[in-house]
Amino acid sequence: MNVGDDADATGAVCGQPAGAYFGERGIPERFIAGLAGLDMLEAALAKLVP
């Protein structure tokens, strides 16, 4: 969502309900594999979700 103006906000607003509906399993593996700091994200999430 980096095409300028409010594209990042639009992506966030659309992504939040989609994430709530589809959950983590709805994210294509190729997107997850390209995340920077994935190990830090997973460690933080592990503290929030037992």
mmCIF file of the N, C-alpha and C atoms, coordinates in Angstrom:
data_MODEL
# 
_entry.id   MODEL 
# 
loop_
_atom_site.group_PDB 
_atom_site.id 
_atom_site.type_symbol 
_atom_site.label_atom_id 
_atom_site.label_alt_id 
_atom_site.label_comp_id 
_atom_site.label_asym_id 
_atom_site.label_entity_id 
_atom_site.label_seq_id 
_atom_site.pdbx_PDB_ins_code 
_atom_site.Cartn_x 
_atom_site.Cartn_y 
_atom_site.Cartn_z 
_atom_site.occupancy 
_atom_site.B_iso_or_equiv 
_atom_site.pdbx_formal_charge 
_atom_site.auth_seq_id 
_atom_site.auth_comp_id 
_atom_site.auth_asym_id 
_atom_site.auth_atom_id 
_atom_site.pdbx_PDB_model_num 
ATOM 1   N N  . MET A 1 1  ? 0.833   -1.171  0.000  1.00 0.00 ? 1  MET A N  1 
ATOM 2   C CA . MET A 1 1  ? 0.000   0.000   0.000  1.00 0.00 ? 1  MET A CA 1 
ATOM 3   C C  . MET A 1 1  ? 0.879   1.235   0.000  1.00 0.00 ? 1  MET A C  1 
ATOM 4   N N  . ASN A 1 2  ? 1.737   1.347   -0.987 1.00 0.00 ? 2  ASN A N  1 
ATOM 5   C CA . ASN A 1 2  ? 2.639   2.491   -1.013 1.00 0.00 ? 2  ASN A CA 1 
ATOM 6   C C  . ASN A 1 2  ? 2.533   3.254   -2.326 1.00 0.00 ? 2  ASN A C  1 
ATOM 7   N N  . VAL A 1 3  ? 1.317   3.488   -2.781 1.00 0.00 ? 3  VAL A N  1 
ATOM 8   C CA . VAL A 1 3  ? 1.138   4.208   -4.039 1.00 0.00 ? 3  VAL A CA 1 
ATOM 9   C C  . VAL A 1 3  ? 0.879   5.693   -3.821 1.00 0.00 ? 3  VAL A C  1 
ATOM 10  N N  . GLY A 1 4  ? 0.953   6.148   -2.586 1.00 0.00 ? 4  GLY A N  1 
ATOM 11  C CA . GLY A 1 4  ? 0.840   7.572   -2.325 1.00 0.00 ? 4  GLY A CA 1 
ATOM 12  C C  . GLY A 1 4  ? -0.451  7.983   -1.666 1.00 0.00 ? 4  GLY A C  1 
ATOM 13  N N  . ASP A 1 5  ? -0.477  9.235   -1.265 1.00 0.00 ? 5  ASP A N  1 
ATOM 14  C CA . ASP A 1 5  ? -1.620  9.860   -0.595 1.00 0.00 ? 5  ASP A CA 1 
ATOM 15  C C  . ASP A 1 5  ? -2.085  9.011   0.583  1.00 0.00 ? 5  ASP A C  1 
ATOM 16  N N  . ASP A 1 6  ? -3.340  8.627   0.609  1.00 0.00 ? 6  ASP A N  1 
ATOM 17  C CA . ASP A 1 6  ? -3.894  7.883   1.741  1.00 0.00 ? 6  ASP A CA 1 
ATOM 18  C C  . ASP A 1 6  ? -3.998  6.387   1.475  1.00 0.00 ? 6  ASP A C  1 
ATOM 19  N N  . ALA A 1 7  ? -3.197  5.884   0.552  1.00 0.00 ? 7  ALA A N  1 
ATOM 20  C CA . ALA A 1 7  ? -3.279  4.467   0.206  1.00 0.00 ? 7  ALA A CA 1 
ATOM 21  C C  . ALA A 1 7  ? -2.968  3.575   1.400  1.00 0.00 ? 7  ALA A C  1 
ATOM 22  N N  . ASP A 1 8  ? -2.027  3.984   2.252  1.00 0.00 ? 8  ASP A N  1 
ATOM 23  C CA . ASP A 1 8  ? -1.699  3.159   3.416  1.00 0.00 ? 8  ASP A CA 1 
ATOM 24  C C  . ASP A 1 8  ? -2.865  3.093   4.398  1.00 0.00 ? 8  ASP A C  1 
ATOM 25  N N  . ALA A 1 9  ? -3.553  4.214   4.591  1.00 0.00 ? 9  ALA A N  1 
ATOM 26  C CA . ALA A 1 9  ? -4.716  4.222   5.477  1.00 0.00 ? 9  ALA A CA 1 
ATOM 27  C C  . ALA A 1 9  ? -5.844  3.374   4.901  1.00 0.00 ? 9  ALA A C  1 
ATOM 28  N N  . THR A 1 10 ? -6.060  3.485   3.600  1.00 0.00 ? 10 THR A N  1 
ATOM 29  C CA . THR A 1 10 ? -7.095  2.675   2.951  1.00 0.00 ? 10 THR A CA 1 
ATOM 30  C C  . THR A 1 10 ? -6.776  1.194   3.095  1.00 0.00 ? 10 THR A C  1 
ATOM 31  N N  . GLY A 1 11 ? -5.515  0.830   2.898  1.00 0.00 ? 11 GLY A N  1 
ATOM 32  C CA . GLY A 1 11 ? -5.111  -0.569  3.049  1.00 0.00 ? 11 GLY A CA 1 
ATOM 33  C C  . GLY A 1 11 ? -5.323  -1.068  4.463  1.00 0.00 ? 11 GLY A C  1 
ATOM 34  N N  . ALA A 1 12 ? -5.019  -0.222  5.446  1.00 0.00 ? 12 ALA A N  1 
ATOM 35  C CA . ALA A 1 12 ? -5.209  -0.617  6.836  1.00 0.00 ? 12 ALA A CA 1 
ATOM 36  C C  . ALA A 1 12 ? -6.686  -0.801  7.167  1.00 0.00 ? 12 ALA A C  1 
ATOM 37  N N  . VAL A 1 13 ? -7.520  0.127   6.706  1.00 0.00 ? 13 VAL A N  1 
ATOM 38  C CA . VAL A 1 13 ? -8.949  0.053   6.983  1.00 0.00 ? 13 VAL A CA 1 
ATOM 39  C C  . VAL A 1 13 ? -9.566  -1.184  6.323  1.00 0.00 ? 13 VAL A C  1 
ATOM 40  N N  . CYS A 1 14 ? -9.134  -1.497  5.123  1.00 0.00 ? 14 CYS A N  1 
ATOM 41  C CA . CYS A 1 14 ? -9.653  -2.686  4.425  1.00 0.00 ? 14 CYS A CA 1 
ATOM 42  C C  . CYS A 1 14 ? -9.045  -3.966  4.988  1.00 0.00 ? 14 CYS A C  1 
ATOM 43  N N  . GLY A 1 15 ? -7.780  -3.889  5.401  1.00 0.00 ? 15 GLY A N  1 
ATOM 44  C CA . GLY A 1 15 ? -7.096  -5.075  5.892  1.00 0.00 ? 15 GLY A CA 1 
ATOM 45  C C  . GLY A 1 15 ? -7.575  -5.541  7.253  1.00 0.00 ? 15 GLY A C  1 
ATOM 46  N N  . GLN A 1 16 ? -8.010  -4.624  8.094  1.00 0.00 ? 16 GLN A N  1 
ATOM 47  C CA . GLN A 1 16 ? -8.433  -5.008  9.439  1.00 0.00 ? 16 GLN A CA 1 
ATOM 48  C C  . GLN A 1 16 ? -9.647  -5.924  9.435  1.00 0.00 ? 16 GLN A C  1 
ATOM 49  N N  . PRO A 1 17 ? -10.742 -5.590  8.760  1.00 0.00 ? 17 PRO A N  1 
ATOM 50  C CA . PRO A 1 17 ? -11.872 -6.530  8.749  1.00 0.00 ? 17 PRO A CA 1 
ATOM 51  C C  . PRO A 1 17 ? -11.548 -7.811  7.975  1.00 0.00 ? 17 PRO A C  1 
ATOM 52  N N  . ALA A 1 18 ? -10.729 -7.697  6.930  1.00 0.00 ? 18 ALA A N  1 
ATOM 53  C CA . ALA A 1 18 ? -10.342 -8.906  6.195  1.00 0.00 ? 18 ALA A CA 1 
ATOM 54  C C  . ALA A 1 18 ? -9.534  -9.826  7.094  1.00 0.00 ? 18 ALA A C  1 
ATOM 55  N N  . GLY A 1 19 ? -8.625  -9.254  7.887  1.00 0.00 ? 19 GLY A N  1 
ATOM 56  C CA . GLY A 1 19 ? -7.845  -10.058 8.812  1.00 0.00 ? 19 GLY A CA 1 
ATOM 57  C C  . GLY A 1 19 ? -8.710  -10.699 9.880  1.00 0.00 ? 19 GLY A C  1 
ATOM 58  N N  . ALA A 1 20 ? -9.695  -9.967  10.378 1.00 0.00 ? 20 ALA A N  1 
ATOM 59  C CA . ALA A 1 20 ? -10.603 -10.526 11.379 1.00 0.00 ? 20 ALA A CA 1 
ATOM 60  C C  . ALA A 1 20 ? -11.424 -11.671 10.796 1.00 0.00 ? 20 ALA A C  1 
ATOM 61  N N  . TYR A 1 21 ? -11.798 -11.543 9.545  1.00 0.00 ? 21 TYR A N  1 
ATOM 62  C CA . TYR A 1 21 ? -12.623 -12.576 8.908  1.00 0.00 ? 21 TYR A CA 1 
ATOM 63  C C  . TYR A 1 21 ? -11.802 -13.804 8.507  1.00 0.00 ? 21 TYR A C  1 
ATOM 64  N N  . PHE A 1 22 ? -10.678 -13.582 7.820  1.00 0.00 ? 22 PHE A N  1 
ATOM 65  C CA . PHE A 1 22 ? -9.903  -14.693 7.272  1.00 0.00 ? 22 PHE A CA 1 
ATOM 66  C C  . PHE A 1 22 ? -8.848  -15.227 8.233  1.00 0.00 ? 22 PHE A C  1 
ATOM 67  N N  . GLY A 1 23 ? -8.390  -14.400 9.159  1.00 0.00 ? 23 GLY A N  1 
ATOM 68  C CA . GLY A 1 23 ? -7.368  -14.818 10.108 1.00 0.00 ? 23 GLY A CA 1 
ATOM 69  C C  . GLY A 1 23 ? -6.009  -14.996 9.448  1.00 0.00 ? 23 GLY A C  1 
ATOM 70  N N  . GLU A 1 24 ? -5.061  -15.458 10.241 1.00 0.00 ? 24 GLU A N  1 
ATOM 71  C CA . GLU A 1 24 ? -3.689  -15.628 9.741  1.00 0.00 ? 24 GLU A CA 1 
ATOM 72  C C  . GLU A 1 24 ? -3.626  -16.623 8.593  1.00 0.00 ? 24 GLU A C  1 
ATOM 73  N N  . ARG A 1 25 ? -4.474  -17.629 8.621  1.00 0.00 ? 25 ARG A N  1 
ATOM 74  C CA . ARG A 1 25 ? -4.452  -18.642 7.553  1.00 0.00 ? 25 ARG A CA 1 
ATOM 75  C C  . ARG A 1 25 ? -4.859  -18.074 6.197  1.00 0.00 ? 25 ARG A C  1 
ATOM 76  N N  . GLY A 1 26 ? -5.487  -16.898 6.197  1.00 0.00 ? 26 GLY A N  1 
ATOM 77  C CA . GLY A 1 26 ? -5.896  -16.277 4.952  1.00 0.00 ? 26 GLY A CA 1 
ATOM 78  C C  . GLY A 1 26 ? -4.793  -15.489 4.256  1.00 0.00 ? 26 GLY A C  1 
ATOM 79  N N  . ILE A 1 27 ? -3.640  -15.367 4.915  1.00 0.00 ? 27 ILE A N  1 
ATOM 80  C CA . ILE A 1 27 ? -2.528  -14.616 4.322  1.00 0.00 ? 27 ILE A CA 1 
ATOM 81  C C  . ILE A 1 27 ? -1.683  -15.577 3.493  1.00 0.00 ? 27 ILE A C  1 
ATOM 82  N N  . PRO A 1 28 ? -1.472  -15.298 2.221  1.00 0.00 ? 28 PRO A N  1 
ATOM 83  C CA . PRO A 1 28 ? -0.643  -16.177 1.405  1.00 0.00 ? 28 PRO A CA 1 
ATOM 84  C C  . PRO A 1 28 ? 0.773   -16.308 1.977  1.00 0.00 ? 28 PRO A C  1 
ATOM 85  N N  . GLU A 1 29 ? 1.318   -17.503 1.945  1.00 0.00 ? 29 GLU A N  1 
ATOM 86  C CA . GLU A 1 29 ? 2.646   -17.782 2.491  1.00 0.00 ? 29 GLU A CA 1 
ATOM 87  C C  . GLU A 1 29 ? 3.711   -16.871 1.884  1.00 0.00 ? 29 GLU A C  1 
ATOM 88  N N  . ARG A 1 30 ? 3.580   -16.531 0.615  1.00 0.00 ? 30 ARG A N  1 
ATOM 89  C CA . ARG A 1 30 ? 4.593   -15.689 -0.023 1.00 0.00 ? 30 ARG A CA 1 
ATOM 90  C C  . ARG A 1 30 ? 4.622   -14.296 0.587  1.00 0.00 ? 30 ARG A C  1 
ATOM 91  N N  . PHE A 1 31 ? 3.496   -13.828 1.129  1.00 0.00 ? 31 PHE A N  1 
ATOM 92  C CA . PHE A 1 31 ? 3.472   -12.526 1.797  1.00 0.00 ? 31 PHE A CA 1 
ATOM 93  C C  . PHE A 1 31 ? 4.162   -12.614 3.155  1.00 0.00 ? 31 PHE A C  1 
ATOM 94  N N  . ILE A 1 32 ? 3.897   -13.674 3.887  1.00 0.00 ? 32 ILE A N  1 
ATOM 95  C CA . ILE A 1 32 ? 4.485   -13.854 5.212  1.00 0.00 ? 32 ILE A CA 1 
ATOM 96  C C  . ILE A 1 32 ? 5.995   -14.036 5.096  1.00 0.00 ? 32 ILE A C  1 
ATOM 97  N N  . ALA A 1 33 ? 6.438   -14.788 4.101  1.00 0.00 ? 33 ALA A N  1 
ATOM 98  C CA . ALA A 1 33 ? 7.864   -15.059 3.928  1.00 0.00 ? 33 ALA A CA 1 
ATOM 99  C C  . ALA A 1 33 ? 8.651   -13.782 3.664  1.00 0.00 ? 33 ALA A C  1 
ATOM 100 N N  . GLY A 1 34 ? 8.027   -12.761 3.103  1.00 0.00 ? 34 GLY A N  1 
ATOM 101 C CA . GLY A 1 34 ? 8.720   -11.528 2.775  1.00 0.00 ? 34 GLY A CA 1 
ATOM 102 C C  . GLY A 1 34 ? 8.705   -10.475 3.870  1.00 0.00 ? 34 GLY A C  1 
ATOM 103 N N  . LEU A 1 35 ? 8.124   -10.781 5.027  1.00 0.00 ? 35 LEU A N  1 
ATOM 104 C CA . LEU A 1 35 ? 8.051   -9.796  6.100  1.00 0.00 ? 35 LEU A CA 1 
ATOM 105 C C  . LEU A 1 35 ? 9.402   -9.603  6.775  1.00 0.00 ? 35 LEU A C  1 
ATOM 106 N N  . ALA A 1 36 ? 9.770   -8.361  6.969  1.00 0.00 ? 36 ALA A N  1 
ATOM 107 C CA . ALA A 1 36 ? 10.989  -8.046  7.723  1.00 0.00 ? 36 ALA A CA 1 
ATOM 108 C C  . ALA A 1 36 ? 10.664  -8.128  9.205  1.00 0.00 ? 36 ALA A C  1 
ATOM 109 N N  . GLY A 1 37 ? 11.549  -8.717  9.992  1.00 0.00 ? 37 GLY A N  1 
ATOM 110 C CA . GLY A 1 37 ? 11.344  -8.812  11.438 1.00 0.00 ? 37 GLY A CA 1 
ATOM 111 C C  . GLY A 1 37 ? 10.289  -9.800  11.838 1.00 0.00 ? 37 GLY A C  1 
ATOM 112 N N  . LEU A 1 38 ? 10.064  -10.812 11.033 1.00 0.00 ? 38 LEU A N  1 
ATOM 113 C CA . LEU A 1 38 ? 9.017   -11.793 11.324 1.00 0.00 ? 38 LEU A CA 1 
ATOM 114 C C  . LEU A 1 38 ? 9.257   -12.480 12.666 1.00 0.00 ? 38 LEU A C  1 
ATOM 115 N N  . ASP A 1 39 ? 10.500  -12.766 13.004 1.00 0.00 ? 39 ASP A N  1 
ATOM 116 C CA . ASP A 1 39 ? 10.793  -13.429 14.272 1.00 0.00 ? 39 ASP A CA 1 
ATOM 117 C C  . ASP A 1 39 ? 10.399  -12.551 15.459 1.00 0.00 ? 39 ASP A C  1 
ATOM 118 N N  . MET A 1 40 ? 10.616  -11.243 15.358 1.00 0.00 ? 40 MET A N  1 
ATOM 119 C CA . MET A 1 40 ? 10.218  -10.334 16.443 1.00 0.00 ? 40 MET A CA 1 
ATOM 120 C C  . MET A 1 40 ? 8.701   -10.248 16.546 1.00 0.00 ? 40 MET A C  1 
ATOM 121 N N  . LEU A 1 41 ? 8.020   -10.232 15.407 1.00 0.00 ? 41 LEU A N  1 
ATOM 122 C CA . LEU A 1 41 ? 6.562   -10.182 15.399 1.00 0.00 ? 41 LEU A CA 1 
ATOM 123 C C  . LEU A 1 41 ? 5.973   -11.433 16.040 1.00 0.00 ? 41 LEU A C  1 
ATOM 124 N N  . GLU A 1 42 ? 6.496   -12.591 15.662 1.00 0.00 ? 42 GLU A N  1 
ATOM 125 C CA . GLU A 1 42 ? 5.985   -13.840 16.224 1.00 0.00 ? 42 GLU A CA 1 
ATOM 126 C C  . GLU A 1 42 ? 6.244   -13.924 17.721 1.00 0.00 ? 42 GLU A C  1 
ATOM 127 N N  . ALA A 1 43 ? 7.390   -13.434 18.187 1.00 0.00 ? 43 ALA A N  1 
ATOM 128 C CA . ALA A 1 43 ? 7.699   -13.435 19.624 1.00 0.00 ? 43 ALA A CA 1 
ATOM 129 C C  . ALA A 1 43 ? 6.735   -12.531 20.384 1.00 0.00 ? 43 ALA A C  1 
ATOM 130 N N  . ALA A 1 44 ? 6.425   -11.358 19.822 1.00 0.00 ? 44 ALA A N  1 
ATOM 131 C CA . ALA A 1 44 ? 5.496   -10.440 20.476 1.00 0.00 ? 44 ALA A CA 1 
ATOM 132 C C  . ALA A 1 44 ? 4.094   -11.033 20.495 1.00 0.00 ? 44 ALA A C  1 
ATOM 133 N N  . LEU A 1 45 ? 3.676   -11.647 19.417 1.00 0.00 ? 45 LEU A N  1 
ATOM 134 C CA . LEU A 1 45 ? 2.346   -12.255 19.367 1.00 0.00 ? 45 LEU A CA 1 
ATOM 135 C C  . LEU A 1 45 ? 2.216   -13.423 20.335 1.00 0.00 ? 45 LEU A C  1 
ATOM 136 N N  . ALA A 1 46 ? 3.298   -14.176 20.503 1.00 0.00 ? 46 ALA A N  1 
ATOM 137 C CA . ALA A 1 46 ? 3.266   -15.311 21.426 1.00 0.00 ? 46 ALA A CA 1 
ATOM 138 C C  . ALA A 1 46 ? 3.007   -14.853 22.855 1.00 0.00 ? 46 ALA A C  1 
ATOM 139 N N  . LYS A 1 47 ? 3.421   -13.637 23.199 1.00 0.00 ? 47 LYS A N  1 
ATOM 140 C CA . LYS A 1 47 ? 3.172   -13.099 24.528 1.00 0.00 ? 47 LYS A CA 1 
ATOM 141 C C  . LYS A 1 47 ? 1.722   -12.649 24.686 1.00 0.00 ? 47 LYS A C  1 
ATOM 142 N N  . LEU A 1 48 ? 1.092   -12.278 23.584 1.00 0.00 ? 48 LEU A N  1 
ATOM 143 C CA . LEU A 1 48 ? -0.292  -11.788 23.635 1.00 0.00 ? 48 LEU A CA 1 
ATOM 144 C C  . LEU A 1 48 ? -1.327  -12.903 23.534 1.00 0.00 ? 48 LEU A C  1 
ATOM 145 N N  . VAL A 1 49 ? -1.003  -13.915 22.737 1.00 0.00 ? 49 VAL A N  1 
ATOM 146 C CA . VAL A 1 49 ? -1.954  -14.990 22.477 1.00 0.00 ? 49 VAL A CA 1 
ATOM 147 C C  . VAL A 1 49 ? -1.351  -16.296 22.986 1.00 0.00 ? 49 VAL A C  1 
ATOM 148 N N  . PRO A 1 50 ? -1.952  -16.871 24.008 1.00 0.00 ? 50 PRO A N  1 
ATOM 149 C CA . PRO A 1 50 ? -1.393  -18.121 24.562 1.00 0.00 ? 50 PRO A CA 1 
ATOM 150 C C  . PRO A 1 50 ? -1.522  -19.300 23.612 1.00 0.00 ? 50 PRO A C  1 
# 
